């Protein structure tokens, strides 16, 4: 029994530091009409962590929940990743706002937790207003703050380009906190929108950070370009640290010590989207020749002048504006199609010419035969006057003479002859896969009408 008491005392001594020194979360606040605001406090005790996961669970989807923190990023699922290395005592690490916009009172249960067990509260919010809230489409940006470093110029909402310096090489991230009005939100480098401070990882040297500001209704209002430098920077330099062109490739690859480059773009490009970072963030950079690019070669110059004005570098890009391979291939196919069509049209003209010539020759033959028949008829009439006895025989010869054709026979022969020609032309058209059939038929129909008109003019 005595040994058992000693065992309990020993276990109590071992467990006591663990219980008393564990990190804790507390949850404080009260509902107020149709809105409740709670603060979440974190006490690391001796159980310190570099970061913790914070999560809020809810039970009523009819209410609106919003979780914010100055120590990290919270998402729409009410989950946060918080940086806690700077927290040394019980500190408010997040705020939770719950709103009721329905026409009825609503009850909800809130549980905070995550990496560290927290607490649970149940409360009821009074009915809110059912009138739709019109979200604002504008916002005013009054400042952009960095946890470390400073802007190269006084912030102004209308100045969109800044350089951030004064960050030691031992610091691998900074926190960016914009300040704007009317429930604005923002994103860094196209990450998810947030209304909290955002921590940005940094590489040694220059880091390009794009900060986008959105109005309450999600409208993009401003885009700020921030060149953030980690570590020492080269002053009085006239060189570029990086140079890029969107949708084009520099040749050769960029090197700060190489001044001449070439690039090729398509015919639809009138201006290059050029991005650069100077070694000296205070250097002056001037771009010329990047407007209204013409077909062929264009010369673009990027002149970098050091902040003290003593050094200057000129980078030259010869940009050739021409049809790309895909465009050339399409033009080649179109040209081939035009040549083929022109060749087929030539054959069609030749065939129509032959047909027309055949009709003319047929008409001459018809006229010749008609004249011959008239001569024979006149001769017959004279013989009738001289010899009535031979009249029946002469008429019989005329009727059986193959050279004497009546009008119906002649017209049928011509139609048959031209029908054969039309059939040959139609077969040729199908083989050539020429123009649509209706166009050729119209042309041949016109020729047939001409032929019939010629036949109608003849006096049989």
C-alpha positions in Angstrom: 0.0 0.0 0.0 2.8 2.3 0.9 4.5 1.6 -2.5 1.3 2.4 -4.3 1.1 5.9 -2.6 4.7 6.6 -3.7 3.7 5.6 -7.2 0.7 8.0 -7.3 2.9 10.9 -6.0 5.5 10.2 -8.7 3.0 10.2 -11.5 1.5 13.4 -10.2 4.9 15.1 -10.3 5.4 13.9 -13.9 2.0 14.9 -15.1 1.8 18.3 -13.4 4.1 20.3 -15.8 2.2 18.8 -18.8 -1.2 19.9 -17.5 -0.2 23.3 -16.3 2.1 24.3 -19.2 -0.1 23.2 -22.1 -1.1 25.8 -24.7 -4.8 26.9 -24.4 -7.5 28.7 -26.4 -10.2 30.8 -24.9 -13.4 32.0 -26.5 -15.0 35.3 -25.2 -17.9 37.4 -26.3 -21.7 37.9 -26.3 -24.5 38.1 -28.9 -25.9 41.6 -29.5 -29.3 41.6 -31.3 -28.7 40.0 -34.7 -24.9 40.1 -34.5 -22.4 38.3 -32.2 -18.7 39.1 -31.9 -16.3 36.8 -30.2 -12.5 37.0 -29.6 -10.3 34.0 -29.6 -7.2 34.1 -27.3 -4.2 32.0 -27.4 -1.9 31.3 -24.4 1.2 29.3 -25.5 2.5 28.7 -21.9 5.7 26.7 -22.3 4.3 24.6 -25.1 5.5 27.0 -27.8 4.8 26.3 -31.5 5.9 28.2 -34.6 2.5 27.9 -36.1 -0.9 26.4 -35.2 -4.1 25.4 -37.1 -7.2 27.1 -35.9 -10.7 25.8 -36.9 -14.2 27.0 -36.1 -17.1 24.6 -36.5 -20.7 25.9 -36.9 -24.1 24.3 -36.8 -26.4 26.7 -38.6 -25.8 27.5 -42.3 -28.5 30.2 -42.3 -26.1 32.6 -40.5 -23.1 34.4 -41.8 -19.7 33.7 -40.2 -16.5 35.6 -40.7 -13.2 34.7 -39.1 -10.2 37.2 -39.2 -6.7 37.1 -37.8 -3.7 39.3 -37.8 -1.3 36.3 -37.5 -2.1 34.5 -40.6 -4.7 33.7 -43.3 -8.2 32.4 -42.7 -10.3 30.9 -45.5 -14.1 30.8 -46.1 -14.2 27.4 -44.4 -13.3 29.2 -41.1 -9.8 27.6 -41.0 -6.6 29.5 -40.3 -2.9 28.8 -40.3 -1.5 31.2 -37.7 2.2 32.2 -37.1 2.6 32.2 -33.3 6.4 32.7 -32.8 5.9 36.3 -31.7 3.2 35.5 -29.1 4.6 35.4 -25.6 1.5 35.7 -23.4 -2.3 35.4 -23.7 -3.1 37.3 -26.9 -6.1 37.7 -29.1 -5.2 35.8 -32.2 -8.6 35.9 -34.1 -12.0 37.5 -34.1 -15.3 35.7 -35.1 -18.3 37.6 -36.2 -21.7 35.9 -36.6 -24.7 37.7 -38.3 -28.3 36.8 -38.7 -30.0 38.3 -41.8 -33.0 36.1 -41.7 -36.6 37.0 -40.6 -36.4 34.6 -37.6 -34.3 34.2 -34.6 -31.6 31.6 -35.1 -29.6 29.5 -32.7 -26.1 28.3 -33.4 -23.3 26.3 -31.6 -19.7 27.4 -32.2 -16.8 25.2 -31.4 -13.2 26.4 -31.7 -10.3 24.0 -32.0 -7.7 22.7 -34.4 -4.2 21.9 -33.2 -5.2 23.0 -29.7 -8.5 22.0 -28.0 -10.7 25.0 -27.4 -14.3 25.6 -26.2 -17.9 25.4 -27.3 -20.6 28.0 -27.0 -24.3 28.0 -27.9 -26.2 31.2 -28.4 -29.3 32.7 -30.1 -29.3 35.7 -32.5 -32.4 37.8 -32.9 -34.0 38.2 -36.3 -32.2 40.4 -38.8 -33.4 42.4 -41.8 -34.5 40.7 -44.9 -33.8 43.7 -47.1 -31.0 42.7 -49.6 -27.8 44.5 -48.9 -26.2 46.2 -52.0 -22.5 45.4 -52.1 -20.3 48.3 -52.9 -18.2 48.3 -56.1 -15.6 50.8 -55.1 -13.0 51.1 -52.3 -10.2 53.6 -51.3 -6.7 52.3 -50.6 -5.0 54.4 -47.9 -1.9 52.4 -47.2 0.2 49.2 -47.8 2.2 48.2 -44.7 5.1 45.7 -44.4 6.1 44.0 -41.2 9.7 44.5 -42.2 11.2 47.0 -44.8 9.9 50.3 -46.2 8.5 51.7 -49.4 10.8 53.7 -51.6 8.3 56.6 -51.8 5.3 57.8 -49.8 2.3 55.7 -50.5 -0.4 57.1 -52.7 -3.5 55.3 -53.9 -2.8 56.3 -57.5 0.9 55.3 -57.6 1.0 51.6 -58.5 4.7 50.7 -58.6 6.9 50.5 -55.4 10.2 49.1 -54.3 10.5 47.7 -50.7 14.0 47.6 -49.2 15.6 47.3 -45.8 14.9 43.6 -45.3 17.9 41.6 -44.0 19.0 38.5 -45.7 18.2 36.4 -42.6 14.5 37.3 -43.0 12.8 34.8 -45.3 9.2 36.3 -45.3 7.3 39.5 -44.6 3.7 40.3 -43.7 1.7 42.6 -46.1 -1.3 44.5 -44.7 -3.3 46.8 -47.1 -5.7 49.3 -45.6 -8.8 50.1 -47.6 -12.5 51.0 -47.0 -15.9 49.4 -47.4 -15.2 45.7 -46.7 -12.5 45.4 -49.4 -10.4 42.3 -49.9 -7.1 41.6 -51.6 -4.8 38.9 -53.0 -1.1 38.5 -53.4 0.3 36.9 -56.6 -3.3 35.8 -57.5 -3.7 33.7 -54.3 -7.1 33.4 -52.7 -8.8 36.7 -51.6 -8.4 37.7 -48.0 -9.2 40.5 -45.6 -6.4 39.7 -43.3 -2.6 40.2 -43.4 -0.8 37.9 -45.8 2.7 36.5 -45.2 4.9 36.4 -48.3 7.9 34.1 -48.6 11.0 35.8 -50.0 14.0 34.6 -52.0 17.3 36.3 -51.7 17.5 39.4 -53.9 14.5 40.8 -55.8 11.0 39.4 -55.4 8.1 40.5 -57.6 4.8 40.8 -55.6 1.5 41.8 -57.2 -1.1 43.1 -54.9 -4.7 43.2 -56.2 -7.4 45.2 -54.3 -11.0 44.2 -54.7 -14.2 46.0 -53.8 -16.9 44.5 -51.6 -18.8 43.0 -54.6 -15.6 41.4 -56.0 -14.7 44.1 -58.5 -10.9 44.5 -59.1 -10.1 48.1 -58.2 -6.3 48.5 -58.1 -3.3 46.4 -58.9 0.0 47.3 -57.2 3.4 46.0 -58.4 5.9 45.7 -55.5 9.6 44.9 -56.0 10.6 43.5 -52.6 14.4 43.1 -52.0 15.7 40.6 -49.4 19.3 41.3 -48.4 21.8 43.9 -49.7 21.1 45.5 -53.0 23.6 47.0 -55.5 23.5 50.8 -55.5 24.5 53.0 -58.3 24.0 50.1 -60.7 22.8 50.6 -64.3 22.1 46.9 -64.9 18.9 45.0 -65.0 18.6 42.0 -62.7 15.9 40.4 -64.8 14.1 41.0 -68.1 11.1 39.1 -69.4 8.6 39.5 -72.3 5.2 37.9 -72.1 4.3 35.5 -74.9 7.7 35.9 -76.5 11.2 34.4 -76.0 14.4 36.5 -75.8 17.3 35.2 -77.7 19.8 34.7 -76.2 18.5 34.1 -72.6 18.8 37.3 -70.5 22.1 38.1 -68.9 22.6 41.4 -67.3 26.0 41.8 -69.1 24.5 41.1 -72.5 22.9 44.2 -74.2 21.6 42.9 -77.5 18.6 40.5 -78.0 16.1 39.4 -80.6 12.5 38.2 -80.4 9.7 37.2 -82.8 6.0 38.0 -82.3 2.8 37.4 -84.4 1.1 40.0 -86.6 -1.6 40.6 -83.9 1.0 42.0 -81.4 1.2 45.8 -81.4 3.0 46.3 -78.1 5.2 44.0 -75.9 4.4 43.2 -72.3 7.8 43.9 -70.8 8.6 43.2 -67.1 12.0 44.0 -65.5 13.8 44.4 -62.2 16.8 46.7 -62.0 19.7 45.8 -59.7 19.4 49.3 -58.2 15.7 49.8 -57.2 16.2 53.5 -57.4 17.6 53.5 -60.9 15.7 55.1 -63.7 14.4 52.8 -66.5 13.1 54.2 -69.8 11.6 52.1 -72.7 11.4 53.4 -76.2 10.1 51.9 -79.5 7.5 49.7 -77.8 4.5 51.4 -79.4 2.6 50.5 -82.6 4.9 47.7 -83.8 5.0 47.5 -87.5 5.4 44.4 -89.8 9.1 43.4 -90.0 11.8 44.5 -87.7 11.3 46.9 -84.8 14.0 48.2 -82.4 13.1 48.6 -78.7 15.6 50.1 -76.3 15.6 49.9 -72.5 17.9 52.5 -71.0 18.8 52.1 -67.4 20.4 55.0 -65.6 21.9 54.6 -62.1 20.4 56.6 -59.2 23.5 58.9 -59.1 23.3 59.5 -62.9 26.9 58.4 -63.5 26.2 55.0 -65.1 24.0 54.0 -68.0 23.3 50.8 -69.8 21.2 50.4 -73.0 19.5 47.0 -73.7 18.4 46.6 -77.3 15.7 44.2 -78.5 15.2 43.6 -82.3 11.6 42.5 -82.5 10.4 40.9 -85.7 6.7 41.0 -86.3 5.8 38.3 -88.8 3.4 35.5 -89.4 4.0 32.6 -87.1 4.3 29.0 -88.4 0.6 28.3 -87.9 -0.4 31.4 -89.8 2.0 30.6 -92.6 0.5 27.1 -92.9 -3.0 28.5 -93.2 -1.9 31.1 -95.8 -0.2 28.2 -97.8 -3.4 26.1 -97.7 -5.4 29.2 -98.9 -3.0 29.9 -101.7 -3.1 26.3 -102.8 -6.9 26.4 -102.8 -6.9 29.5 -104.9 -4.4 28.0 -107.5 -6.5 24.8 -107.7 -9.7 26.8 -108.2 -8.1 29.0 -110.8 -6.9 25.9 -112.7 -10.4 24.3 -112.6 -12.0 27.5 -113.8 -9.6 27.5 -116.7 -10.7 24.0 -117.7 -14.3 25.1 -117.4 -13.8 28.0 -119.7 -12.1 25.8 -122.3 -14.9 23.2 -122.2 -17.6 25.9 -122.5 -15.7 27.4 -125.4 -15.6 24.0 -127.1 -19.3 23.6 -126.5 -20.0 27.1 -127.9 -17.8 26.4 -131.0 -19.7 23.1 -131.5 -23.0 24.9 -131.5 -21.8 27.5 -134.0 -20.5 24.8 -136.3 -23.9 22.9 -136.0 -25.7 26.1 -136.8 -23.6 26.5 -140.0 -24.3 22.9 -141.0 -28.0 23.5 -140.5 -28.0 26.6 -142.7 -26.0 24.8 -145.4 -28.4 21.8 -145.4 -31.4 24.1 -145.5 -30.0 26.0 -148.5 -29.2 22.7 -150.2 -32.8 21.5 -149.6 -34.2 24.7 -151.1 -32.1 24.3 -154.2 -33.3 20.8 -154.7 -36.9 21.9 -154.1 -36.6 24.6 -156.8 -35.1 22.2 -159.2 -37.9 19.8 -158.5 -40.5 22.5 -159.2 -38.9 23.3 -162.6 -38.9 19.6 -163.5 -42.5 19.4 -162.6 -43.4 22.1 -165.1 -41.4 20.4 -167.8 -42.4 16.9 -167.1 -45.6 16.2 -165.1 -45.1 12.5 -165.6 -42.0 12.5 -163.5 -43.5 14.5 -160.6 -44.5 11.6 -158.4 -41.1 10.0 -158.9 -39.3 13.2 -158.1 -41.3 13.7 -154.9 -40.6 10.2 -153.9 -36.9 10.8 -154.4 -37.1 13.9 -152.3 -38.9 12.1 -149.5 -36.4 9.3 -149.4 -33.3 11.4 -150.0 -31.2 11.1 -146.8 -29.7 14.6 -147.5 -33.0 16.3 -147.3 -33.9 16.7 -143.6 -37.1 18.1 -142.3 -37.1 20.7 -139.6 -38.0 18.3 -136.7 -35.2 15.9 -137.7 -32.6 18.6 -137.8 -33.6 20.1 -134.5 -33.6 16.6 -132.8 -30.1 15.9 -134.2 -28.8 19.2 -132.8 -30.4 18.6 -129.4 -29.0 15.1 -129.3 -25.5 16.3 -130.3 -25.5 19.1 -127.6 -26.9 16.7 -125.0 -24.0 14.4 -125.6 -21.7 17.4 -125.2 -23.5 18.4 -122.0 -23.0 14.9 -120.6 -19.3 15.0 -121.3 -19.0 18.4 -119.6 -21.0 17.2 -116.6 -18.8 14.1 -116.2 -15.6 16.3 -116.5 -17.0 18.6 -113.8 -17.6 15.8 -111.4 -14.1 14.4 -111.9 -12.5 17.8 -111.2 -14.8 18.4 -108.2 -15.3 21.9 -109.6 -17.7 24.7 -108.8 -21.2 23.8 -107.4 -23.3 22.0 -110.0 -25.9 24.7 -110.1 -23.4 27.3 -111.5 -22.4 25.1 -114.5 -25.9 24.1 -115.2 -26.9 27.8 -115.4 -24.1 28.4 -117.8 -25.0 25.5 -120.1 -28.7 26.4 -119.9 -27.8 29.9 -121.2 -26.0 28.3 -124.1 -29.0 26.0 -124.9 -31.3 29.0 -124.9 -28.9 30.7 -127.3 -28.9 27.7 -129.5 -32.7 27.5 -129.5 -33.0 31.2 -130.4 -30.7 30.6 -133.3 -32.9 27.7 -134.5 -36.0 29.9 -134.1 -34.5 32.5 -136.3 -34.1 30.0 -139.1 -36.9 29.8 -141.7 -37.6 26.1 -142.3 
